[in-house]
Amino acid sequence: MLPLPLLLGIGFVALAVYGSVLVDFQVAQPPVVPQNAKQCTLKVLQPPTHCGPVGSWAAITLNLTVTSNGTQYDRLGHFTFQNVETTVYVTYYASSEDNPPAKKADLIIPLSTLANNTGDEASVPPSFSTNITLPTNTVKVFAEILASGNAQEEFWYANAANQFLSNLPDGTTYGQGPFREVRLLIDGKIAGAALPYPVIFTGGLAPSLWRPIAAYGALDLPSCVLDVTPFIPLLVDGNPHEFTIDVVSAEHDHAILQNWYVSGVLHVVTHSSSKPTTGKITTYDAPLYAETEIAGTLGQAGTVSITVKGSRKLHVEAEIISGSGELTQVVWSQELDYSNIQLYSDNATVQLMTGGNYGNGTSNNTFSYTDSAGNYYTRQINAALNVITFDQEGGNLARWHSATSDAVGWKPSVQDHSGQVRLPGVSAEVVQLSPPTDCGTPGSWAAVTLNFTVTSNGTQFDRLVWRTSTPEPTRGDGIIWTYIKDVTQYIPLFAKPGIFILQLDNLIQPGLDGVYSGKASQLTYEGESLATLQATYYSSSAKHPEAPRSDLIVPLSTFANNTGNDASVPPGFSLNVTLPQNVISVFAELYASGNGAEEFWYFNVDNEFLSSLSPGSPLQQGPFREVRILVDGHVAGVAFPYATIFTGGIAPPAWRPITSYGALDLPTYFIDLTPFVPVFANGEPHNITIDVASAEDDHSILQNWFVSGLLQVYLDTSPKRTTGEITSYSAQPFASSTTSGKIGENGDINVTVTATRKIHVEANIVSGSGELVHAVWLQDLQYVNVQNYLEDTTIQNVVQVSSGQSTSYHNNVLTLIDNFSYPVGINLTFLDSSGDNFVASFNHSYNRDLLPFPARPRSNIFENQLAVSFFDITPSGNSGNGTSSNVFDYSDSEGNTYHREVSAALNKITSDLQTGSLATHPIQRSADDLSSSAATGFAHARLPRGPERAAGK
């Protein structure tokens, strides 16, 4: 089952008001779902109550999510953390031409207690033994052994030799010496040994040393691998053989204390022939125990010095003849050395505080990794007093690591190069989502929605969540917003159990203290509610029939299973997709949003005129952007994106409490790839690329856009392969564009950029059942952007219109239509030369007639928002106010209608009128429940300008 968030563009509608808390919302139609159908709601995401403040958790992203707070010893599990609640997920990575199937054993046999209700490692002493019967055609066997010392054996390397123990003060250390050897025996004979790595757990010796950087091995205990292939002549007789794992010391009795945890597996390779393997062991030289030497001295003032040495040699050879007669000479040898020196003196003291323990530490770490596949990785990371002071990575495996603590009760932070302190926020929540069983057969529902309620107090930037963003919070009573998203078109995903991921990154630093949490009645922290995400399934009936759906949903994403899995471009994002051979139609849905230097792409100036503008004016690469999808390198379709303005964009007060359209529900774009079915149906992988291009000569853009998508795939009832041919293809690699402009005598600059795009693809498609479909895909898109920079750029105007029509016909039947117009006009006037005081006005519209693909109804949306805002940036805090007037109309082919006119001024809703068939529960407002009029506590405004005057994130 594929992770859901790679497919869901989650955006929503606010539905509630909570006292004086500021309610942020977006003007849009309510979800079109059956009003009287049975609903089955599952609570999908709910942060735990026992893991500290929301946003303070430490997360480990090796398919293992961990949270902890309080004080506790470290605990040993399959992975070692301190007092953790864990959830582990298994991820399967599909092989391809670029990523061939991994080499693997034919059989894995456990060396464990086989317990099925707890960890199945064995505690030794005494030794652990199990009987194993191998296939008679076995040709290779490798044993992987896991072993870790605990309790009296946790610091085995500090245990004193027995002959000197009486010379040490009582309680100094344990006996049985510091030498340990982990042995594997087969039928009582030594098959291999390991001298273990001294793992120091996060509570070991001095806990403050391991915060926030754990000792190597504490989070991933090393294992040892032994080749027991030379013993195959003994093991292939079809009878059980005893495998024993134990741990021994260098003392006379070779005994150890309590206890070590041991377990292991056998990686078994069998021959293609079923005939028995034969052979013989030709050489065996393996003493039962390692050779050891213990020496020591007693010095003045009670000083004790102890030296323990050990060595192990093992050599085994065998001739192995497979069932097909192939002879293999196998040699297995080991040569291991050990040395331990201990010095005990009387001038050391230990102080224990009954009121609580405390301490600090420093840590310098250098790590290097290489492998035979050409991968390499280096990392140098230092910490002092619980803070990362330096972190540098290199190599092809390098990626940014957020430092998280594995020590209970500490809240480490990471100091990055900008001087901002980053604390771990709610970065990604991964849960298992299974369909309900009391709303009919899974997948037969009439509709499915998601509801996500969040509160925040303080100051904070807006944050992208899946394919939406958060409102910026306010100080005082804070804000609350509720998202409801119609996800009926993704029923093929919700019909099966799968991984569900919510990602909400956050940044905590001086001036940004707003923590995003959510609303749940039984889940609170210091009066703040925590997050609730609910999925509601509407059962079908005669009145509310089962919703139409595609047969298969294929993601276009990074396939990350522990975080959001959109891709950052540039460069373009590509992946290989193999569709079933009986595919008959394919529709792509694309998600794309500009961020960072591309957040205000429509304000970016053409490179030709950049040098004529004042430093700190808008960025380069021009204002035109085109989202492209390519199939095997050929442009298959494009989108001229809508200019989404997030809640922290340009003038934050303009978007309180009514966000700009699209900020909470980013529009997606639909492309009919059905004319490419003759290519997809050959059963081979095909490369699909999503990228974003400009109108500049090199078509490059700045960093970055987040893109992802999915394919809605329809299959024929016959399993026979679909055939056909593309009969017409007309699509240039890039849009046609023009740039013109002039510079006035007074320095005023006017720039106009235009672009057009035409695509025409036709194909004849013959399904396995013999039906002929003639598919036609057409796009005719237009774009114009006019920028005026006046009075030394203190006045900046942008007027942009993206418009056009995309249509597809299957046998002359309209299958997809996207007739859109996205006009936006922005005036930005700076009131002084600092750029910290300005007035902004917006005229922003979204007009779209959309039939996305056959499973969804055709809808028509008209939305217009007029907003004006004043904003003042000061060292003591930012302030401002704004007004907003909104008109929204929705209708669809199923007869649903919705109309809303809503206005706000100074953080208050001043009028709100809702009508239409979907306005069944209009929001009732009175003077007592209007949003707070506080106009302070804003984060810095993010402005469409370069770094010399930029103040945002």
QUISUL-V782012 format. One line per field, one symbol per residue. ss: DSSP state (H for helix, E for strand, - for the rest). phi: phi as a letter, one per 30 degrees, with the letter a starting at -180 (. if undefined). burial: b if it has 24 or more other ideal C-beta (glycine too) atoms within 12 Angstrom, else e. A space follows every 50 residues. Layout:
# QUISUL-V782012
ss = ???
phi = ???
burial = ???
This chain:
# QUISUL-V782012
ss = ---HHH---------------EE-EE------------EEEEEEE----- -------------EEEE------EE-----EE--EEEE------------ ------EEEEE----------EEE---EEEEE-----EEEEEEEEEEEE- HHH--HHH---HHHH---------------EEEEEE--EEEEEE------ ------HHHH------------EEEEE-HHHHHHH-----EEEEEEEE-- ---------EEEEEEEEEEE-------EEEEEEEEE----EEEEEEEE-H HH-EEEEEEEEEEEEEEEEEE-----EEEEEEEEEEEEEEEEEE------ -----------EEEEEEEEE-----EEEEEEEEE--EEEEEEEE------ ------------EEE-----EE-----EEEEEE-------------EEEE EEEEEEE------EE--EE---------EEEEEEEE-HHHHHHH---EEE EEEE----E--E--EEEE-----EE--EE--EEEEEEE------------ -EEEEE----------EEE---EEEEE-----EEEEEEEEEEEE-HHH-- HHH---HHHH---------------EEEEEE--EEEEEE---------E- -HHHH--EE---------EEEE-HHHHHHH-----EEEEEEEE------- ----EEEEEEEEEEE-------EEEEEEEEE----EEEEEEEE-----EE EEEEEEEEEEEEEEEE-----EEEEEEEEEEEEEEEEEEE----EEEEEE EEEEEEEEEE--EEEEEEEEEEEEEEEEEE------EEEEEEEEEEEEEE E-------EEEEEEEEEEEEEE-----EEEEEEEEEEEEEEE----EEEE EEEEE--EEEEEEEE-----------HHH------EEE---E-------- ---
phi = .dedddcccdbbbdbbbbhcddcdabdaddddbedcddcbccddbaedcc biddjcdccccchbcbbaajbaddbcbdbcbchccbbcbccccddaddbd eddaddaccdcadhdcbaecdccbdddcbbcbccedcdbbbbccccabdb hdcdcedcdcdedcdddceeidadciicdbbccccchicdclbbcddddc ddcdibeddccccddejdcaddcbcbdceeceedccdicdbdcbcbbbcc dechdbdcaccbaabcccccdddddddbkadcbbbaddbddbbbbabccd hidbcbbbbabbbbbbbacbcddcjdcbccbbbbbbbbbbbbbcbcccbb cccddkcblbababbbbbbbbddjdaababbbbbhibdcaabcbjdcdad cddbcccdicbdbcccddidcccdcddaccbcccddccbidejcddabbc bbcbbabjbaddbdbhcbbcdddbdjdibbbccbbdcedceedddbdadc bccbdbbcaejbbdcdbbcadcbbbhicdcdbbbccccddaddbdeddad daccdcadidcbaecdccbddecbacbccedcdbabbccccabdbhdcdc edcdcdedcdddcdeidedciicdbbdcbcchicdclbbcddddcddcdi beddccccdddjdcbddcbcbdceeceeddddicdbdcbcbbbccdecid bdcaccbalacccccdddddddbkadcabbadebddbbbbaacdddjdbb bbbbabbbbbbbacbcdddjdcbccbbbbbbbabbccbcchhidcbcbbb bcalbcbbbchicdcbbbcbbbdbbbcbcddaddicbabbbbbbbbbacb cdaedcddbbbbbbbcbbbcbbcbddkcblaababbbbbbbbdcjdbabb bbbbbhibdcaabbbjdcddbddcbbddcddecebbiddedccdadddbd bdd
burial = bbbbbbbbbbbbbbbbbbeebbbbbbbbbbbbbbeebbbbebbbbbbbee bbbbbbbbbbbebbbbbbbeeeebbbbbbbbbbbbbbebeeeeeeeeeee eeeeeeeebbbbeeeeeeeebbbbbebbbbebebbbbbbbbbbbbbbbbb eebbbbbbbbbbebbebbeeebbbbbbbbbbbbbbbeebbbbbbbbbbbb bbbbeebbbbbbbbbebbbebebbebbbbbbbbbbbeeeebbbbbbbbbb beebbbbebbbbbbbbbbbbbeeeebbbbebeeeebeebbebebebeeee eeebbbbbbbebebebbbebbbeeeeebebebebebebebebebeeeeee eeeeeeeeeebebebeeeeeeeeeeeeebebebeebbbbebeeeeeeeee bbbbbbbbbbbbbbbeeeeeebbbbbbbbbbbbebbeebbebbbbbbbbb bbbbbbbbbbbbbbbbbbbbbbbbbebbbbbbbbbbbbbbbbbbbeebbb bbbbbbbbbebbbbbbbbbbeebebeebbbbbbbbbbbbbeeebebbbbb bbbbbbbbbbbbbbbbbbbbebbbbebbbbbbbbbbbbbbbbbbbbbbbb bbbbbbbbbbebbbebbbbbbbbbbbbbbbbeebbbbbbbbbbbbbbbbb bbbbbbbbbbbbbbbbbbbbbbbbbbbbbbbeeeebbbbbbbbbbbeebb bbebbbbbbbbbbbbbeeeebbbbebeeeebeebbebebebeeeeeebbb bbbbbbbebbbbbbbbbeeeeebbbbbbbebbbbbbbbbbeebbbbbbbb bbbbbbbbbbeeeebbbbbbbbbbbbbbbbeeeebebbbbbbbbbbbbbb bbbbbbbbbbbbbbbbbbbbbbbeeeebbbbbbbbbbbbbbbeeebbbbb bbbbbbbbbeebebeeebbeeebeeeeeebbbbbbbbbbbbbbbbbeebb bbb
